[in-house]
Amino acid sequence: MKTINDQGLDETLKQIARLQAQVTVQKTLVLTAQTLSSCPTKSALPNQLATRVKHMIKFAFKKESHNEERSTRLQMLECNALKFCGLAYTIRALRGLSELQFEYLLDYVVEFVRSRELVQHLYRSDISKALDEVEGMAVENEQSFRDFLMDSHWQVPTHVRPPKRRREEFTGSAPGSTESTLNSTLVEQHPPPQWTLTGDVFKLTIDEVKKVTETDQVGSEIFLTWPHYLRTAPFITIPVSNSIALGFAWKPDCLQGQL
């Protein structure tokens, strides 16, 4: 039978173990943050750190990992936190964490990424490329994985990632010709109106539309159009924010030239 002193000692030892777990995880996260923020954007991260992100996402969502408890729990993290975990830990190192360390990592990493303002560094070209490489993989929970991919686009600050395609004004003339130069001059002197329906068209799924409407980045005026030309189906126009549009600007199935 334990005495009061024994119970107090047990509680002290547990508290010490928790503190040791916190220090161990914090040290890893701080070193990773320093490496990430100090590496020039145009340079690849050292030691193939961006590739770790791909492996971490596969571990969290791929079918072969669904029987591991830790992979399922990683799916609950927001996208930027999961990507940062991929930079901080190899899969082997993650599996080697004690339960206390893993629990603290899940509880702390989201706030760590936000407080250190690391989001702007998590949309580098090498990390984005690693993310693109996992989009078509077979996953255990398709809805959860789709939400993760959508969040990875929507949470990017608008100043970090420019639009995917740079489009030039089509003049109908060969580049460099006298007519082309004249048309370019006219465009500069008479720019197109600020409000226009001309642009790229992206095919969205029903789930993507639902997720858009559930955000606070949707305009208050929503319009239903019933075309006079009966062969054209009625459609709904929903204004959305630029950040949402930028997310979909990276979808591969752009229907260019159809609007």
Secondary structure by P-SEA (a helix, b strand, c coil): cccaaaaaaaaaaaaaaaaaaaaaaaaaaaaaaaaaaacccccccccaaaaaaaaaaaaaccccccccaaaaaaaaccaaaaaaaaaaccaaaaaaccaaaaaaaaacaaaaaaaaccccccccaaaaaaaaaacccccccaaaaaaaaaaaaaaccccccccccccccccccccccaaaaaaaaaaaaccccccccbbbbbbbcaaaaaaaaaccccccbbbbbbccccccccbbbbbbcaaaaaaaccccccccccc
